[in-house]
């Protein structure tokens, strides 16, 4: 029974040592070339206003509204 405990503790210690020795590394470096963003965007918009015939006649009659 004593050999099972020592083997289990030895395996635990070995796993612990292996896990502690594996350290991930992260490098943060500036790029060698500058970052370029090409934005060739064409924006077209069209606004349409449709008026009812009643409103059109009212605007024709009363030119002083606007």
C-alpha positions as CSV (number, residue, x, y, z in Angstrom):
1,X,0.0,0.0,0.0
2,X,2.9,2.3,0.7
3,X,4.2,1.9,-2.8
4,X,0.8,3.0,-4.3
5,X,0.9,6.2,-2.2
6,X,4.4,7.0,-3.2
7,X,3.7,6.3,-6.9
8,X,0.6,8.5,-6.8
9,X,2.4,11.3,-5.1
10,X,5.3,10.9,-7.5
11,X,3.0,11.1,-10.5
12,X,1.2,14.1,-9.0
13,X,4.5,15.9,-8.4
14,X,5.7,15.0,-11.9
15,X,2.5,16.4,-13.5
16,X,2.8,19.5,-11.4
17,X,6.4,20.1,-12.6
18,X,5.5,19.5,-16.2
19,X,2.5,21.9,-16.1
20,X,4.6,24.6,-14.4
21,X,7.3,24.3,-17.0
22,X,4.9,25.0,-19.9
23,X,4.4,28.7,-19.9
24,X,2.7,30.4,-22.8
25,X,4.5,33.4,-24.2
26,X,2.8,36.4,-25.8
27,X,4.8,38.9,-27.9
28,X,3.5,42.4,-28.6
29,X,5.5,44.0,-31.4
30,X,4.8,46.9,-33.7
31,X,4.4,46.0,-37.4
32,X,7.2,46.7,-39.7
33,X,5.0,48.2,-42.4
34,X,2.3,50.8,-41.6
35,X,-1.3,49.7,-41.6
36,X,-3.2,51.1,-44.6
37,X,-6.9,51.3,-45.0
38,X,-8.3,52.0,-48.5
39,X,-11.8,53.4,-48.3
40,X,-13.1,53.9,-51.8
41,X,-16.7,54.6,-50.9
42,X,-19.3,56.3,-53.1
43,X,-22.3,57.5,-51.3
44,X,-25.3,58.3,-53.4
45,X,-28.6,59.4,-51.9
46,X,-31.8,60.6,-53.3
47,X,-34.6,62.3,-51.5
48,X,-38.1,62.2,-53.0
49,X,-41.0,64.1,-51.6
50,X,-44.4,63.4,-53.0
51,X,-47.3,65.7,-52.2
52,X,-50.9,65.1,-52.5
53,X,-52.8,67.2,-55.0
54,X,-54.5,69.2,-52.3
55,X,-51.3,70.2,-50.8
56,X,-49.8,71.1,-54.2
57,X,-52.7,73.4,-54.9
58,X,-52.5,75.0,-51.5
59,X,-48.8,75.7,-52.1
60,X,-49.6,77.1,-55.5
61,X,-52.2,79.4,-54.1
62,X,-50.2,80.6,-51.1
63,X,-46.8,81.4,-52.3
64,X,-46.0,83.4,-49.1
65,X,-45.9,80.2,-46.9
66,X,-42.3,79.6,-47.5
